Structure formats: C-alpha cells, structure tokens
Amino acid sequence: MPYLPEIDYPEFERAKLIELDKLFQEWDSRTKEIELPEGYTAESMVFDGFYPYYTKQKEKILFIGRESREISGCNYIQVLFNAYKNKRIGNQHINVSLFHRRMFYIAYGINNGFPKWQDIPYADRMTDTFGTEKGISFSFMNISKFSNDSDSWQSNWDLIEASYKLGMRSLIEREIEILEPDIIISMNIGDKIHSFGEVNEFKRTDQVNSYILNNVTKKNVLLLDTFHFAAWAKDDIDDFYTPIIEAIKAHKKN
C-alpha cells in the first residue's frame, strides 16, 4: 500500500513527508505482527497525512476521524485529493457531502476571520485552489488505519481497536507530532482521544468538548471533539460552526 500520496508538494514540505513515510513504514511493520479481525491484513492499511500547503495556513487544522470507508490498500490523501479536484466524493457532489463539505467550510472560516456561514464560498468553488498557495488546506488522519468496507454505516470498533495493539496508540501520537497542528478537530472520538497525548479538558458543552493537548513538539494545542461530521441530523451552524468558532475565540482570550 502507498505510504505517501503521489501529489505535487512544495519543496518546504518534503521533510514532513519523509517523517511520515518513516512512521508509516513502522506502522506497517508492527501491523504485520498482529492478527487482525475479519480477514484484514497489513496490505489493507490506509495511510493519511496532509494536503499541499497545509503548513502555510494561518491556522494549521488537523481533522481526526474514526476510519476510512471502502478504500482498503489506498492512500487516503491521494484518493480524497483527486475526489476534491473532481468535485465528487464517490457518487456525491461535494456540496451535498456533509462530511467533506463541513471540513471545507470550517477550514475556510477559521482561516478567513470567522465569516458568517452563509458568506463562505460553496465547497465546489474552493476545490480548484484547494491544496495550493492561494487556497485552503488542512491535514487529516483517522484513528484507525483500516478501511471499513462493510455495508453497515456503523463504525467497526473491532477494527479500530486493532490500531491500539502493540503500542499503536503511540504511533497516533507521533503522527500528530509530525503534523504539528495549531487546532485539532476530532469527530466524536470518545475515550480514544487519550491516544493523542497529554489531554486536559477545560470546557464541555452539548456540541463541543474543549481540551488542551500537550505533546513533544507543541504545547497548549486546542483540541475540540465534536459531533461526527457525517451526522445528518445535526445543523451546520448551530451544532458545528458556531460552537467551534466560539471555542476557538475563547481559547485565544486565555
């Protein structure tokens, strides 16, 4: 499986790619030592990371999900970068894909002075410049490096738990250290949030739980655990954008 995407990155981001490559090689090696559920093997792994020009964003945002879907053996960043450029996620136009549209809107809002949700460009208008010096970018990782290829919409927690065997939770922490985000937005991760490093909760609301993450490379990183971005019964503004923006503003005051 490809450790890194075949995408053009600026030269100044090459060092991070090399670090990720070494990390993913180790992840692959450790995975070969354990028995995985449901016939999965290390060859099924899906590695992630960051999109071009992520490191040049005003606020470097890392989104953390649970697992990928139906892309076993592929590179997540490669697959999604191509999907974004084609403005389609599978059979869905990006403007109606809750998960990805919400990431685009929130990344744009955080890096452009917190405009009203209604004033943010449609996702398909942002895709042409996505991952360039003129557009938005972000990093993305799943806590599971396996793709849920079942027909069920529910997370495969047996497979996710496999990412915690043989000290793999430390690999999750190391990936975050390499990415060096300014803000982390995780999507209903639950107690797996403690695999990110030293996590201290400082505020809890109905929509967002706010934490401070300290790790080897960066201290006092704002970590927000929200509803899952694919949640169809949640409101874009009231359940995601406004609570996230308020949490960021409150953190900046401290």
N, C-alpha and C positions, 0 to 999 in steps of 0.2 A: 504493500500500500504506500502511496506517496506521503512522505513526511511533510513536504512543503508544496505549496501551490506553484504552478507554472504561470506566474503573473509577473509583469514588469514592476519592480520596486526601485525607488531611488537608491542610489549608492549608500546614502547615510543610514538606511535601514537594514543593510546587509548583515551587520553584526548581530542584530537581534534575530534574524533568520537563522544564522549559524548556531546561536544559542538554542533556539527552538529545535533545530534539526538534531542536535546532540541530546536534548531532553527526550524527544520523541523516539530516538533510537533506543534510549534506555527504557522507555515505557514499553516499547515493542518487545525488548528482550525480557523484561520482567513478566510480561503477559504470557509469554511462551512457557513460563514455568508453572502456570496455574491451570486448573480445569475450569472451563467456562460453561455456563448454562446453555441449554438449548442448541448445542452443536456449534456455538460460536467459537472462532479461533482468533489468534492474533492477526491473521490476514483480513479479518473483518473490521479492524480498527479504523476509526475516522478521526484524523487529526485536524486541529483548527489553528487559531492564532490571530493574525491581524491583517487588515487590508492596507494597501499602499497609502502612504501619507498620514497614517494614524498618529505617528509620533510628532507631526507638525500641527495637530489640532490644538486649539486654545485650551480645551479640556479633553484629556485623553480618556475616553469612556470605554470600559470593558463591560460587555453584556455577558452574563453567565446563565446558560440554560441547563436543562437536565440531560437531554440526549438528542441526537440527530434522528432523522426518520428516512428509511428506505434508501440509504446511500452507503451501504456497507462496502468497505475497501476503497472508498473515495476520499479525497481531501475536501473537508467542509468549506474552507475558504475558496478553493477553486470552483466548486460546484455553485456556491451562492454568488460569487463574484460574477460568473457567467450569467446566472439567473437574473441578477440585478441589472446587468447591462442589456439583457433581453426583455426586461420589464415583466418577467413572468416567473412565478415560483411554482414549478410543476405545471398544473393546468390553470392556475390562478394568476390573474393580473396582479401586479404588486400593490396596486391601490386598494384591492379588496383582501389582501393577505394580512390579517390582523397582526400576526407575529412580526413580520418584517416591516410592514408599514409603520407600526408603532416604534420600532427601533429607529427608523429613518427620521420620523417626526421628532422624537425625543432627542436624538443626537443633534439634529439641526437646532432645536430650541435651546439646548444647553450651550451650544457654541455660537449662538447668534442673539444673545441678550434677552432670552426668555420672551419671545413674541407670543401673542395670542395664538392658540392652536389653529384658529381659522385663518391666520395670516401666514402660516407655514406653507411652503410650496407642496403640491402633491408629490407623493413619493416618486412617480414616474418622471417628474421634472427634475428630480435630484439624481437620477441614476446615471445620466450622461457624464456628470462631473464627479460622481462618487469614486473615491479612491484616487483622486488627482489633487494637485496643489490648489485647485480652485473650488473643490467641493468638500463635502463631509467625508469622514472616515471613522472607523471605530475598530475595536478588537472584539473577538467573540470566542468563547470556549464553552464546551459542555462538561459537566462534572463526570459524565460517562464518555469514554472514547469508543463506544459501540453504538451502532445504529439500530434503532428499534424498527425492525422490518415486518412486524406483525400487522394485522388488520385492526387491532384494538387501538383506540385513541388514548388509552391509559398508559402512563409511564411504566416501563419494565424495570421495576425496582430490583429484581434479582440480578439483572444485567448491570444496573447502576452500582449495586453493591460490589460487583466484581472489580470495579475500579478502586476499591479500597483494600484489596488484598495485597499482600507483600509490600506494604508501605506505600501504596499508590496515592494515598491521600497526600503524602509529602510531595508527590510529583505535581499534584494540582497546585499546591502552594508555590512550588518552584516556577510553574508556568505563569502564575500571577506576578511573581517577582521579575521575570523576564519582561513581561508586558508593561510593567510599571504604570498602571493606570492612575489617573487623578480621581476618578469616580468609578465605582463598580455598581452595576445594577443587576442583581440576580433575580431570578424569576421563580419565586415560591420554592426555594431550595430546602427549607426546613432545617433540621439539625445538621445537614451536610455543610452548612455554612462554616462550621468549625474546621473544615478541611482547608480553608483559605489562609489560615494563620492565626495570630492572636486577635480575637474578635471581642469587642466590648460594646454591648448595646447601650444606647443613651436615649432613645425615644421609640415608642411604639404607638402606632395609630391603626385604624381599621384598614388603611390602604397600604401603608409603608412602614416597615420596621427599619430604623436607622442605627447603624453601627459605626464604630471606628475600627479600622483594620491596621495593625502594625505588622510589618514584615521586615526582612533583612534589608531591602533596598529602599523602602519608603515608609514613613511614619504618618499616622493620622490620615489615612485614606478613607474617604467617605464611602461606606458600603450600604446600599439600600436594597432590601429584599422586598419585592413587590408581588402582586398577582402575576400569574403566568401570562405572558404577552399574547398567548393564543386564546385567552379566556373570552368567549364570545358574549357572555352576559355582563361584562364589565364595560363601563363608559370610558372612552378615550381620555376625556378631560378630567372628570371627577374622580376616577379610580386610578389613573396613571399620571397624566401630565401635571396637573395642579399639585397633587401631593408630592411628586418627585421634585418639582421646582421649589416648592416651599421648604422641603427638607434640605435642598442644596443651599438655598438662601440662609436658612437658619444655621447651617454649618459654617458658612462663610463669615457670619457675625461673631462666631466664637474664636 
